């Protein structure tokens, strides 16, 4: 039940925010919105107010805003040339409407990260925390214990577990000096990492994590942190995409669909509201980023068509747009099928 409720919260909030971006900008530039739906058809419940049908649909894997005079995934080519139609608006206005969904997702992530930072503080690393010491290994021999905080190696300060691991891995069979803190007292000892021949790295027989401390942050500092952290996550996402494109990262290991998102949302919820909101912000960034990819049916695909229209200085033929949308739908459905199958395999 926790997993289900967390999934509904995360996906519902982010889909609503995304479609709200399209809806507000469409209204601002005078485009008539025929339907605002959470979920994909068939329609479940709703109410029509003015020109717009506000509804919830049965397939809970997204949502959509149906605008008059727009050829989208519904493949509705009923364009009459009315002034309130999407196709009748200047290209720059349509660009704003299409990009607004992803912009809203990115802004939502920034706000969430900023609020979490303001409430819980900024977490900063303060050393590598020993979570487990393996029996008979070099770490046990020199007296390391669970709960110790390793602060330096060869007098080089250590702030994260990654820094510690990297140094130990680089010195198989070589003596190094480790300093650690236990109950406020500092200890130091020399140790020789054992060679792990399969990967040619050094190991001393410990499992470590990064100890973090929370420091209070003001409103502006929290906002700056939210912006910085959001763009850090986006840069990591871009790098991950590059690895997939170049074949250095397997697609089936890198992507996750609704089942994996639901599982991770449930796990985050069990760890507390802070983790759940952080996970929500992370998914919001991914939703905003991937919707901007130049793939037919996605917002990025619509942006490409608009840019082509702007360069040609005349609309693309309706048949061409319909063909692109149909091909895009086939590929998107195939991709969704692969991702869901892959989710089940990973579970």
Residue frames as qw, qx, qy, qz and C-alpha x, y, z in Angstrom:
[[0.000, 0.885, 0.466, 0.000, 0.00, 0.00, 0.00],
 [0.319, -0.763, 0.115, 0.550, 2.90, 2.37, 0.78],
 [0.384, -0.116, 0.614, 0.680, 4.40, 1.69, -2.63],
 [0.192, 0.604, 0.690, 0.350, 1.07, 2.25, -4.41],
 [0.122, -0.928, -0.304, 0.176, 0.31, 5.50, -2.58],
 [0.376, -0.622, 0.285, 0.625, 3.87, 6.80, -3.10],
 [0.371, 0.129, 0.679, 0.621, 3.70, 5.97, -6.81],
 [0.093, 0.783, 0.582, 0.197, 0.35, 7.75, -7.21],
 [0.257, -0.881, -0.096, 0.385, 1.71, 10.78, -5.34],
 [0.398, -0.435, 0.444, 0.674, 4.92, 11.03, -7.39],
 [0.275, 0.225, 0.715, 0.602, 3.49, 10.33, -10.83],
 [0.030, 0.800, 0.596, 0.054, 0.24, 12.21, -10.24],
 [0.232, -0.837, -0.048, 0.494, 2.01, 15.35, -9.02],
 [0.324, -0.394, 0.500, 0.700, 4.56, 15.41, -11.83],
 [0.232, 0.396, 0.749, 0.478, 2.10, 14.67, -14.62],
 [0.036, -0.872, -0.473, 0.117, -0.23, 17.36, -13.27],
 [0.264, -0.747, 0.137, 0.595, 2.61, 19.91, -13.12],
 [0.344, -0.099, 0.652, 0.668, 3.79, 19.02, -16.63],
 [0.139, 0.562, 0.719, 0.385, 0.34, 19.31, -18.21],
 [0.145, -0.866, -0.342, 0.334, -0.40, 22.44, -16.19],
 [0.301, -0.480, 0.320, 0.759, 2.55, 24.10, -17.91],
 [0.156, 0.211, 0.725, 0.637, 1.05, 23.36, -21.33],
 [0.059, -0.721, -0.689, -0.039, -2.42, 24.38, -20.15],
 [0.208, -0.791, -0.195, 0.542, -1.45, 27.76, -18.67],
 [0.200, -0.383, 0.424, 0.796, 0.70, 28.88, -21.61],
 [0.123, 0.358, 0.793, 0.478, -1.95, 27.71, -24.10],
 [0.088, -0.816, -0.558, 0.125, -4.55, 29.82, -22.31],
 [0.269, -0.683, 0.023, 0.679, -2.19, 32.81, -22.14],
 [0.110, -0.251, 0.551, 0.788, -1.65, 32.85, -25.92],
 [0.555, 0.283, 0.031, -0.782, -5.34, 32.26, -26.67],
 [0.353, 0.129, -0.875, -0.305, -5.38, 28.57, -27.62],
 [0.764, -0.253, 0.024, -0.593, -8.57, 26.70, -26.77],
 [0.010, -0.284, 0.943, -0.176, -7.95, 23.63, -24.59],
 [0.689, -0.129, -0.445, -0.558, -10.48, 20.88, -25.22],
 [0.896, -0.351, -0.266, -0.062, -9.31, 18.41, -22.56],
 [0.023, -0.665, 0.642, -0.382, -7.01, 18.35, -19.52],
 [0.936, -0.154, -0.238, -0.209, -6.52, 14.71, -18.57],
 [0.286, -0.582, 0.742, -0.170, -4.54, 12.91, -15.89],
 [0.607, 0.015, 0.795, -0.006, -3.98, 9.48, -17.41],
 [0.129, 0.198, -0.668, -0.706, -4.57, 8.24, -20.94],
 [0.705, 0.038, -0.106, -0.700, -7.94, 7.25, -22.46],
 [0.179, -0.622, -0.591, -0.481, -10.46, 5.83, -21.96],
 [0.163, -0.479, 0.207, -0.837, -11.94, 8.61, -19.85],
 [0.313, -0.243, -0.861, 0.318, -12.98, 7.59, -16.33],
 [0.147, -0.801, -0.528, 0.240, -14.51, 10.63, -14.62],
 [0.336, 0.020, 0.093, 0.937, -14.48, 14.38, -15.14],
 [0.114, 0.795, 0.480, -0.352, -16.37, 17.62, -15.55],
 [0.423, 0.454, 0.334, 0.710, -16.55, 20.07, -18.43],
 [0.172, -0.778, -0.264, 0.543, -16.09, 23.70, -17.47],
 [0.183, 0.750, -0.242, -0.588, -16.31, 26.18, -20.31],
 [0.680, 0.551, -0.395, -0.280, -14.51, 24.77, -23.35],
 [0.231, 0.487, -0.825, 0.169, -12.38, 22.32, -21.36],
 [0.898, -0.262, -0.277, -0.221, -13.13, 18.79, -20.16],
 [0.097, -0.618, 0.691, -0.361, -11.16, 18.25, -16.91],
 [0.938, -0.092, -0.140, -0.302, -10.92, 14.51, -16.35],
 [0.389, -0.496, 0.776, -0.020, -9.11, 11.47, -14.99],
 [0.761, 0.333, -0.418, -0.367, -8.55, 8.60, -17.41],
 [0.961, -0.235, 0.038, -0.138, -8.04, 4.90, -16.83],
 [0.871, 0.209, -0.165, 0.412, -4.41, 4.35, -17.94],
 [0.390, -0.915, 0.012, 0.105, -2.26, 5.97, -15.20],
 [0.790, -0.067, 0.194, 0.578, 0.98, 6.28, -17.16],
 [0.298, 0.060, 0.188, 0.934, 0.90, 9.98, -18.00],
 [0.176, 0.719, 0.483, -0.468, -1.51, 12.67, -19.08],
 [0.356, 0.250, 0.475, 0.765, -2.24, 15.09, -21.88],
 [0.178, 0.600, 0.234, -0.744, -3.66, 18.47, -22.80],
 [0.440, 0.423, 0.681, 0.404, -5.71, 18.36, -26.02],
 [0.002, 0.527, -0.001, -0.850, -5.56, 21.70, -27.83],
 [0.616, 0.672, 0.340, -0.231, -7.83, 22.71, -30.69],
 [0.550, 0.818, -0.161, -0.056, -6.15, 22.52, -34.09],
 [0.145, -0.689, 0.710, 0.010, -3.13, 20.50, -32.94],
 [0.887, 0.186, -0.399, -0.142, -2.08, 17.17, -34.47],
 [0.277, -0.601, 0.685, -0.304, -0.80, 15.22, -31.48],
 [0.081, -0.162, 0.983, -0.036, -0.86, 11.59, -30.30],
 [0.539, 0.369, 0.585, -0.481, -4.65, 11.58, -30.74],
 [0.303, 0.057, 0.720, 0.621, -3.98, 11.93, -34.52],
 [0.229, 0.780, 0.532, -0.237, -6.85, 14.41, -34.78],
 [0.376, 0.033, 0.366, 0.851, -6.32, 16.40, -37.99],
 [0.046, 0.804, 0.578, 0.130, -9.43, 18.56, -37.63],
 [0.319, -0.343, -0.021, 0.883, -7.89, 21.97, -38.35],
 [0.256, 0.784, 0.561, 0.078, -10.33, 24.72, -39.42],
 [0.388, 0.387, 0.061, 0.834, -8.09, 27.76, -39.23],
 [0.354, -0.857, -0.335, -0.165, -9.97, 29.34, -36.33],
 [0.134, 0.785, -0.337, 0.502, -8.03, 32.04, -34.42],
 [0.620, -0.591, 0.392, -0.336, -8.16, 30.03, -31.17],
 [0.994, 0.094, -0.038, 0.036, -6.52, 26.97, -32.74],
 [0.690, -0.507, 0.324, 0.402, -2.95, 25.85, -32.04],
 [0.648, 0.238, 0.455, 0.563, -2.04, 25.83, -35.75],
 [0.192, 0.879, 0.287, 0.328, -3.20, 29.46, -36.13],
 [0.426, -0.882, 0.065, 0.189, -0.72, 30.83, -33.61],
 [0.323, 0.826, -0.460, 0.040, 2.78, 32.14, -34.45],
 [0.813, 0.167, -0.519, 0.206, 5.61, 29.61, -34.22],
 [0.196, 0.386, -0.576, 0.693, 7.21, 31.37, -31.23],
 [0.588, -0.308, 0.261, -0.701, 3.98, 31.10, -29.22],
 [0.952, -0.004, -0.218, -0.214, 3.64, 27.40, -30.02],
 [0.589, 0.348, -0.589, 0.430, 7.27, 26.87, -29.02],
 [0.186, -0.391, 0.505, -0.747, 6.47, 28.38, -25.61],
 [0.811, -0.169, 0.065, -0.557, 3.39, 26.18, -25.19],
 [0.917, 0.146, -0.372, -0.004, 5.21, 22.94, -26.09],
 [0.500, 0.342, -0.575, 0.549, 8.31, 23.63, -23.97],
 [0.374, -0.564, 0.226, -0.700, 6.31, 24.82, -20.94],
 [0.923, -0.288, -0.166, -0.196, 5.64, 21.30, -19.65],
 [0.825, 0.084, -0.311, 0.464, 9.31, 20.41, -19.31],
 [0.141, 0.521, -0.263, 0.800, 10.13, 23.85, -17.94],
 [0.631, -0.538, 0.044, -0.557, 7.52, 23.34, -15.22],
 [0.955, -0.179, -0.221, 0.087, 9.03, 19.96, -14.32],
 [0.614, 0.275, -0.312, 0.671, 12.51, 21.46, -14.00],
 [0.152, -0.547, 0.189, -0.801, 11.21, 24.39, -11.92],
 [0.822, -0.443, -0.123, -0.337, 9.29, 21.95, -9.72],
 [0.877, -0.032, -0.307, 0.367, 12.50, 20.03, -9.02],
 [0.305, 0.426, -0.273, 0.807, 14.33, 23.25, -8.15],
 [0.459, -0.549, 0.069, -0.695, 11.57, 24.25, -5.73],
 [0.919, -0.319, -0.204, -0.110, 11.44, 20.81, -4.09],
 [0.756, 0.111, -0.324, 0.558, 15.21, 20.64, -3.62],
 [0.075, 0.490, -0.215, 0.842, 15.18, 24.19, -2.23],
 [0.649, -0.519, -0.023, -0.555, 12.35, 23.43, 0.22],
 [0.936, -0.187, -0.268, 0.131, 13.99, 20.19, 1.39],
 [0.561, 0.274, -0.307, 0.718, 17.24, 22.09, 1.91],
 [0.186, -0.549, 0.134, -0.804, 15.48, 24.86, 3.84],
 [0.797, -0.447, -0.064, -0.400, 13.65, 22.39, 6.10],
 [0.967, -0.213, -0.043, 0.136, 16.34, 19.74, 6.60],
 [0.330, -0.805, 0.376, 0.320, 19.52, 21.72, 5.91],
 [0.592, 0.654, -0.456, -0.120, 22.42, 21.13, 3.51],
 [0.943, -0.263, 0.189, 0.082, 24.02, 17.73, 3.88],
 [0.291, 0.816, -0.498, 0.023, 27.82, 17.90, 3.66],
 [0.920, 0.038, -0.367, 0.136, 30.23, 14.92, 3.73],
 [0.299, -0.823, 0.401, -0.269, 32.42, 14.57, 6.82],
 [0.196, -0.490, 0.848, -0.049, 34.38, 11.38, 6.34],
 [0.618, 0.091, -0.710, -0.324, 34.05, 7.70, 5.43],
 [0.630, -0.363, 0.430, -0.535, 32.00, 5.79, 7.99],
 [0.158, 0.225, -0.960, -0.059, 32.90, 2.13, 8.55],
 [0.745, -0.119, -0.050, -0.655, 29.73, 0.02, 8.31],
 [0.990, -0.109, 0.046, -0.079, 31.34, -3.41, 8.47],
 [0.035, -0.711, 0.701, 0.034, 34.77, -4.90, 9.23],
 [0.915, 0.152, -0.320, -0.194, 35.45, -8.34, 7.74],
 [0.775, -0.547, 0.316, 0.009, 37.13, -10.91, 9.93],
 [0.831, -0.114, 0.367, 0.401, 40.73, -11.79, 9.28],
 [0.516, 0.720, 0.191, 0.424, 41.26, -8.88, 6.91],
 [0.479, 0.229, -0.219, 0.819, 43.87, -6.06, 7.26],
 [0.252, -0.605, -0.052, -0.753, 41.28, -3.61, 8.64],
 [0.805, -0.535, -0.192, -0.169, 40.50, -5.90, 11.57],
 [0.812, -0.012, -0.262, 0.522, 44.19, -6.50, 12.22],
 [0.282, 0.315, -0.176, 0.889, 44.89, -2.78, 12.73],
 [0.099, -0.323, -0.681, 0.650, 41.84, -2.41, 15.01],
 [0.274, -0.086, -0.264, -0.921, 39.24, -0.70, 12.82],
 [0.139, 0.308, 0.873, -0.351, 35.71, -1.16, 14.16],
 [0.019, 0.619, 0.665, 0.417, 32.17, -0.60, 12.92],
 [0.222, -0.913, -0.332, 0.087, 31.21, 3.03, 13.54],
 [0.500, -0.448, 0.161, 0.724, 34.73, 4.42, 13.12],
 [0.415, 0.891, 0.140, -0.118, 35.09, 7.46, 10.85],
 [0.731, -0.003, 0.243, 0.637, 38.12, 7.41, 8.55],
 [0.028, 0.935, 0.123, -0.331, 39.37, 10.96, 8.13],
 [0.212, 0.834, -0.440, -0.255, 42.63, 10.68, 6.17],
 [0.958, 0.079, 0.183, 0.204, 44.88, 8.33, 4.18],
 [0.682, 0.144, 0.058, 0.715, 48.60, 9.14, 3.96],
 [0.199, -0.450, -0.239, 0.837, 47.70, 12.47, 5.61],
 [0.118, -0.146, -0.482, -0.856, 45.34, 13.32, 2.73],
 [0.404, 0.105, 0.492, -0.764, 41.91, 14.33, 4.16],
 [0.074, -0.221, -0.916, -0.326, 39.01, 12.00, 3.32],
 [0.361, 0.067, 0.229, -0.901, 35.45, 13.38, 3.10],
 [0.810, 0.156, -0.071, -0.561, 33.59, 10.63, 1.21],
 [0.832, -0.137, 0.537, -0.009, 33.62, 6.84, 0.96],
 [0.778, 0.616, 0.082, 0.093, 34.40, 7.18, -2.77],
 [0.159, 0.866, -0.439, 0.176, 37.64, 9.04, -2.04],
 [0.556, -0.503, 0.645, -0.146, 38.70, 6.37, 0.46],
 [0.888, 0.192, 0.418, -0.030, 37.86, 3.49, -1.86],
 [0.618, 0.773, -0.117, 0.084, 39.73, 5.07, -4.77],
 [0.034, -0.797, 0.579, -0.166, 42.93, 5.48, -2.74],
 [0.677, -0.298, 0.659, -0.136, 42.84, 1.95, -1.28],
 [0.868, 0.419, 0.264, -0.042, 42.17, 0.46, -4.72],
 [0.477, 0.831, -0.270, 0.094, 45.26, 2.22, -6.12],
 [0.053, -0.702, 0.664, -0.251, 47.68, 0.70, -3.56],
 [0.979, -0.120, -0.094, -0.138, 47.50, -3.11, -3.65],
 [0.896, -0.010, -0.176, 0.407, 50.47, -4.54, -1.74],
 [0.328, 0.478, -0.198, 0.791, 51.68, -1.06, -0.74],
 [0.364, -0.436, -0.614, 0.549, 51.72, 0.22, 2.82],
 [0.062, -0.622, -0.214, -0.751, 49.45, 3.19, 3.54],
 [0.147, -0.098, -0.635, 0.752, 48.65, 5.12, 6.71],
 [0.292, -0.583, -0.591, -0.475, 45.01, 5.43, 7.78],
 [0.011, 0.044, -0.513, 0.857, 43.68, 7.82, 10.44],
 [0.371, -0.494, -0.671, -0.410, 40.25, 7.48, 12.01],
 [0.229, -0.337, 0.369, -0.835, 38.11, 8.89, 14.81],
 [0.538, -0.343, -0.765, -0.089, 36.27, 6.87, 17.48],
 [0.480, -0.736, -0.455, 0.148, 34.33, 8.49, 20.31],
 [0.072, -0.996, 0.048, -0.018, 36.18, 11.77, 19.82],
 [0.541, -0.609, 0.491, 0.308, 39.65, 10.17, 19.91],
 [0.589, 0.694, -0.337, -0.242, 41.95, 9.96, 16.89],
 [0.810, -0.250, 0.507, 0.157, 43.75, 6.74, 15.95],
 [0.461, 0.738, -0.406, -0.279, 46.28, 6.01, 13.23],
 [0.744, -0.245, 0.611, 0.111, 47.89, 2.88, 11.83],
 [0.223, 0.506, -0.649, -0.522, 49.70, 1.60, 8.77],
 [0.767, 0.172, 0.573, -0.229, 48.04, -1.11, 6.69],
 [0.043, -0.317, 0.743, 0.587, 48.80, -2.96, 3.45],
 [0.733, 0.288, 0.083, -0.611, 45.80, -3.52, 1.14],
 [0.620, -0.045, 0.772, 0.135, 45.48, -7.04, -0.18],
 [0.151, 0.271, -0.598, -0.739, 45.60, -7.56, -3.93],
 [0.692, 0.355, 0.504, -0.375, 42.30, -8.50, -5.53],
 [0.363, -0.229, 0.693, 0.580, 43.68, -10.19, -8.67],
 [0.395, 0.566, 0.706, 0.159, 40.49, -10.26, -10.75],
 [0.180, 0.942, 0.252, 0.127, 40.34, -6.45, -10.91],
 [0.630, 0.232, -0.182, 0.719, 43.93, -5.68, -9.84],
 [0.208, -0.755, 0.020, -0.622, 42.84, -3.48, -6.95],
 [0.241, 0.172, -0.747, 0.596, 43.67, -3.23, -3.26],
 [0.602, -0.553, -0.359, -0.451, 41.23, -4.13, -0.47],
 [0.056, 0.369, -0.699, 0.610, 41.46, -3.96, 3.34],
 [0.308, -0.284, -0.907, 0.046, 38.17, -5.70, 4.19],
 [0.077, 0.373, 0.500, -0.778, 35.68, -2.98, 5.09],
 [0.113, 0.642, 0.631, 0.420, 32.35, -1.70, 3.86],
 [0.210, -0.300, -0.234, 0.901, 32.01, 2.05, 4.12],
 [0.134, 0.803, 0.527, 0.245, 29.51, 4.85, 3.60],
 [0.250, 0.415, -0.079, 0.871, 29.80, 8.62, 3.72],
 [0.255, -0.574, -0.594, 0.503, 29.01, 10.31, 7.02],
 [0.103, 0.567, 0.292, 0.763, 27.04, 13.51, 6.44],
 [0.184, -0.421, -0.520, 0.720, 26.18, 16.43, 8.67],
 [0.108, 0.770, 0.545, 0.313, 23.31, 18.87, 8.24],
 [0.256, -0.211, -0.159, 0.930, 23.91, 22.61, 8.30],
 [0.224, 0.734, 0.516, -0.380, 21.08, 25.16, 8.34],
 [0.307, 0.161, 0.462, 0.816, 20.42, 27.14, 5.18],
 [0.205, 0.452, 0.250, -0.831, 18.50, 30.39, 4.63],
 [0.640, 0.594, 0.387, -0.298, 15.90, 30.95, 1.94],
 [0.446, 0.810, -0.295, -0.241, 18.27, 32.32, -0.71],
 [0.129, -0.517, 0.844, 0.062, 20.98, 29.79, 0.07],
 [0.590, 0.147, 0.774, -0.176, 18.40, 27.01, -0.20],
 [0.630, 0.705, 0.162, -0.283, 17.18, 28.35, -3.54],
 [0.226, 0.764, -0.573, -0.193, 20.73, 28.59, -4.88],
 [0.330, -0.283, 0.900, -0.036, 21.35, 25.03, -3.74],
 [0.674, 0.390, 0.567, -0.269, 18.14, 23.87, -5.43],
 [0.549, 0.783, -0.154, -0.249, 19.23, 25.41, -8.74],
 [0.044, 0.664, -0.742, -0.074, 22.79, 24.07, -8.46],
 [0.459, -0.132, 0.868, -0.132, 21.74, 20.56, -7.49],
 [0.714, 0.514, 0.364, -0.305, 19.07, 20.36, -10.21],
 [0.527, 0.770, -0.314, -0.173, 21.55, 21.24, -12.93],
 [0.177, -0.515, 0.838, -0.027, 24.06, 18.83, -11.44],
 [0.634, 0.143, 0.735, -0.194, 21.50, 16.03, -11.78],
 [0.659, 0.697, 0.099, -0.264, 20.69, 17.15, -15.34],
 [0.230, 0.749, -0.606, -0.140, 24.39, 17.05, -16.29],
 [0.369, -0.256, 0.889, -0.086, 24.67, 13.52, -14.88],
 [0.698, 0.417, 0.513, -0.274, 21.58, 12.54, -16.91],
 [0.521, 0.784, -0.234, -0.243, 23.14, 13.93, -20.09],
 [0.010, -0.596, 0.802, 0.043, 26.35, 11.99, -19.42],
 [0.563, 0.017, 0.804, -0.193, 24.34, 8.81, -18.82],
 [0.699, 0.617, 0.224, -0.284, 22.55, 9.34, -22.15],
 [0.312, 0.768, -0.530, -0.180, 25.92, 9.74, -23.89],
 [0.281, -0.360, 0.888, -0.058, 27.08, 6.43, -22.42],
 [0.677, 0.312, 0.620, -0.244, 23.94, 4.71, -23.73],
 [0.591, 0.759, -0.048, -0.269, 24.32, 6.22, -27.21],
 [0.219, 0.714, -0.661, -0.071, 28.00, 5.24, -27.43],
 [0.873, 0.031, -0.471, -0.127, 27.26, 1.72, -26.21],
 [0.266, 0.368, -0.702, 0.549, 29.30, 2.03, -23.01],
 [0.338, -0.013, 0.652, -0.678, 26.14, 1.64, -20.92],
 [0.016, -0.258, -0.934, -0.247, 23.46, -0.99, -21.53],
 [0.348, -0.306, -0.219, -0.859, 20.00, 0.46, -22.20],
 [0.695, -0.389, -0.560, -0.230, 18.28, -2.31, -20.25],
 [0.602, -0.290, -0.499, 0.552, 20.40, -1.57, -17.18],
 [0.198, 0.037, -0.101, 0.974, 20.10, 2.22, -17.43],
 [0.359, -0.267, -0.245, -0.860, 16.37, 2.79, -17.91],
 [0.030, 0.225, 0.881, -0.415, 13.48, 2.19, -15.55],
 [0.242, -0.383, -0.551, -0.701, 9.76, 2.32, -16.20],
 [0.516, -0.530, -0.051, -0.671, 6.62, 2.61, -14.09],
 [0.888, -0.319, -0.332, 0.002, 7.23, -0.60, -12.12],
 [0.652, 0.046, -0.324, 0.684, 10.75, 0.40, -11.08],
 [0.046, -0.456, 0.084, -0.885, 9.58, 3.96, -10.32],
 [0.703, -0.515, -0.202, -0.447, 6.81, 2.55, -8.13],
 [0.865, -0.204, -0.349, 0.296, 9.28, 0.29, -6.31],
 [0.464, 0.173, -0.246, 0.833, 11.74, 3.14, -5.71],
 [0.280, -0.539, -0.060, -0.792, 8.95, 5.52, -4.67],
 [0.810, -0.479, -0.279, -0.193, 7.81, 3.00, -2.05],
 [0.776, -0.097, -0.306, 0.543, 11.35, 2.52, -0.76],
 [0.201, 0.372, -0.117, 0.899, 11.83, 6.31, -0.56],
 [0.505, -0.580, -0.172, -0.616, 8.54, 6.75, 1.32],
 [0.857, -0.384, -0.329, 0.095, 9.59, 4.17, 3.89],
 [0.626, 0.016, -0.238, 0.742, 12.77, 6.19, 4.55],
 [0.154, -0.590, -0.356, 0.708, 10.80, 9.37, 5.28],
 [0.352, 0.866, 0.324, -0.146, 9.26, 12.39, 3.61],
 [0.107, -0.797, 0.387, 0.452, 12.66, 13.95, 2.90],
 [0.338, -0.189, 0.829, 0.404, 13.71, 11.00, 0.73],
 [0.418, 0.564, 0.712, 0.034, 10.30, 10.83, -0.97],
 [0.211, 0.928, 0.101, -0.291, 10.42, 14.52, -1.95],
 [0.185, -0.642, 0.591, 0.452, 14.01, 14.16, -3.16],
 [0.413, 0.109, 0.860, 0.280, 12.98, 11.18, -5.29],
 [0.357, 0.777, 0.501, -0.136, 10.03, 13.18, -6.64],
 [0.063, 0.885, -0.212, -0.409, 12.37, 16.00, -7.67],
 [0.315, -0.368, 0.775, 0.406, 14.72, 13.52, -9.35],
 [0.414, 0.394, 0.803, 0.170, 11.90, 11.98, -11.39],
 [0.236, 0.885, 0.266, -0.301, 10.61, 15.46, -12.24],
 [0.072, -0.728, 0.473, 0.491, 13.98, 16.39, -13.74],
 [0.325, -0.082, 0.876, 0.346, 14.09, 13.17, -15.75],
 [0.373, 0.638, 0.671, -0.063, 10.54, 13.68, -16.99],
 [0.163, 0.907, 0.012, -0.389, 11.33, 17.23, -18.07],
 [0.168, -0.590, 0.640, 0.463, 14.59, 16.27, -19.76],
 [0.340, 0.049, 0.895, 0.285, 13.42, 13.21, -21.66],
 [0.383, 0.723, 0.545, -0.186, 10.28, 14.97, -22.89],
 [0.149, 0.871, -0.183, -0.431, 12.56, 17.45, -24.67],
 [0.451, -0.231, 0.749, 0.427, 14.38, 14.74, -26.65],
 [0.384, 0.404, -0.335, -0.760, 13.72, 15.12, -30.40],
 [0.113, 0.079, 0.986, 0.095, 11.52, 12.04, -30.61],
 [0.343, -0.271, -0.490, -0.754, 8.13, 12.07, -32.42],
 [0.551, -0.573, -0.582, -0.172, 5.09, 12.31, -30.10],
 [0.534, -0.471, -0.347, 0.610, 7.24, 13.69, -27.26],
 [0.004, 0.940, 0.140, -0.310, 7.40, 17.46, -26.72],
 [0.334, -0.549, 0.495, 0.585, 10.87, 17.48, -28.27],
 [0.392, 0.257, 0.764, 0.443, 9.45, 15.98, -31.46],
 [0.151, 0.872, 0.465, 0.003, 6.84, 18.75, -31.66],
 [0.217, -0.844, 0.147, 0.469, 9.59, 21.33, -31.13],
 [0.416, -0.193, 0.658, 0.597, 11.57, 19.90, -34.06],
 [0.296, 0.579, 0.694, 0.309, 8.50, 20.15, -36.33],
 [0.027, -0.949, -0.247, 0.193, 7.99, 23.76, -35.23],
 [0.335, -0.649, 0.373, 0.572, 11.62, 24.64, -35.93],
 [0.397, 0.129, 0.729, 0.542, 11.35, 23.11, -39.40],
 [0.163, 0.803, 0.561, 0.119, 8.18, 25.12, -39.99],
 [0.190, -0.899, -0.009, 0.396, 9.97, 28.27, -38.83],
 [0.378, -0.382, 0.560, 0.630, 12.87, 27.66, -41.22],
 [0.291, 0.350, 0.763, 0.459, 10.49, 26.89, -44.14],
 [0.137, 0.169, 0.101, -0.971, 8.32, 29.87, -43.21],
 [0.647, -0.037, -0.316, -0.693, 5.22, 27.81, -43.95],
 [0.748, -0.258, 0.475, -0.385, 3.39, 24.94, -42.21],
 [0.107, -0.228, 0.945, 0.210, 4.36, 21.35, -42.86],
 [0.546, -0.085, -0.571, -0.607, 1.78, 19.31, -44.82],
 [0.715, -0.322, 0.297, -0.545, -0.81, 17.68, -42.59],
 [0.965, 0.134, -0.208, -0.084, -0.04, 14.27, -44.13],
 [0.520, 0.473, -0.549, 0.453, 3.62, 14.64, -43.17],
 [0.269, -0.455, 0.518, -0.672, 2.81, 15.52, -39.56],
 [0.883, -0.131, 0.108, -0.437, 0.36, 12.61, -39.32],
 [0.872, 0.287, -0.380, 0.109, 2.97, 10.20, -40.71],
 [0.250, 0.490, -0.597, 0.583, 5.58, 11.40, -38.23],
 [0.523, -0.358, 0.407, -0.658, 3.13, 11.04, -35.35],
 [0.955, 0.015, -0.078, -0.287, 2.07, 7.53, -36.43],
 [0.734, 0.356, -0.492, 0.305, 5.66, 6.33, -36.75],
 [0.002, -0.491, 0.546, -0.679, 6.48, 7.95, -33.42],
 [0.744, -0.285, 0.210, -0.567, 3.54, 6.24, -31.73],
 [0.952, 0.122, -0.278, -0.039, 4.68, 2.82, -32.99],
 [0.539, 0.392, -0.535, 0.519, 8.21, 3.34, -31.71],
 [0.253, -0.463, 0.427, -0.735, 7.00, 4.81, -28.41],
 [0.879, -0.202, 0.053, -0.429, 4.65, 1.89, -27.76],
 [0.883, 0.210, -0.379, 0.181, 7.44, -0.54, -28.60],
 [0.270, 0.467, -0.528, 0.656, 9.78, 1.31, -26.23],
 [0.545, -0.406, 0.299, -0.669, 7.18, 1.30, -23.46],
 [0.967, -0.050, -0.144, -0.203, 6.70, -2.42, -23.94],
 [0.703, 0.334, -0.474, 0.412, 10.45, -3.01, -23.73],
 [0.020, -0.492, 0.472, -0.732, 10.78, -0.86, -20.60],
 [0.745, -0.326, 0.182, -0.552, 7.89, -2.58, -18.79],
 [0.962, 0.084, -0.259, 0.019, 9.25, -6.02, -19.73],
 [0.507, 0.430, -0.487, 0.567, 12.67, -4.91, -18.54],
 [0.369, -0.514, 0.350, -0.690, 11.17, -3.67, -15.25],
 [0.930, -0.201, 0.021, -0.308, 9.67, -7.12, -14.65],
 [0.850, 0.270, -0.354, 0.282, 13.01, -8.79, -15.48],
 [0.213, 0.521, -0.473, 0.677, 14.89, -6.50, -13.08],
 [0.628, -0.466, 0.229, -0.579, 12.42, -7.22, -10.27]]
